[in-house]
Amino acid sequence: MGCLKPPRSAGRPHALAFLADELAKLLERLTPDVVVVETPFAARHPGAALALAETRGALLAALGRWGGEVVEYEPAKVKAAVVGYGRAEKQQVGFVVRQRLGLDTIPPEDAADALALALCHLAYATAPR
């Protein structure tokens, strides 16, 4: 687990390119069967919403070039699948992720969110239909 972080000195276009390039390298190295992403949520601050949308767009473009299966889940669905409550707090998600994966410590929030997405997809992908 980990987080992709562009250099602090990178301007927004370079930061987005960095993130897309790093994701492409990860996809090539890890050759996943599927990539799971979170659907956008309503941000309280317009600037944060714009930054999130730009980042999401850059990453979705990289996933589009990759061409594999991409599955999206809403944040409440992820929380419900992992914690059992769709309005769980981030701390609760991190705690449950740590417990379910047998980690020594609670992962950083972004990593915990990504791991929760994976656990959510595992739950839905293996559920009887």
Number of C-alpha atoms within 10 A of each C-alpha: 9 11 11 12 10 16 10 8 8 12 10 14 11 13 18 20 17 18 20 22 15 17 19 18 13 12 18 11 9 9 12 11 9 13 16 17 20 17 12 14 12 8 11 8 8 10 10 12 15 12 13 15 14 15 19 19 14 21 21 16 14 20 18 12 10 15 9 14 12 14 13 14 15 14 20 17 17 28 23 15 19 25 20 14 15 15 14 16 11 14 14 16 25 24 16 19 24 18 13 12 10 10 11 8 11 18 19 13 14 15 17 22 21 19 22 24 26 17 19 20 22 12 14 12 10 8 8 6 5
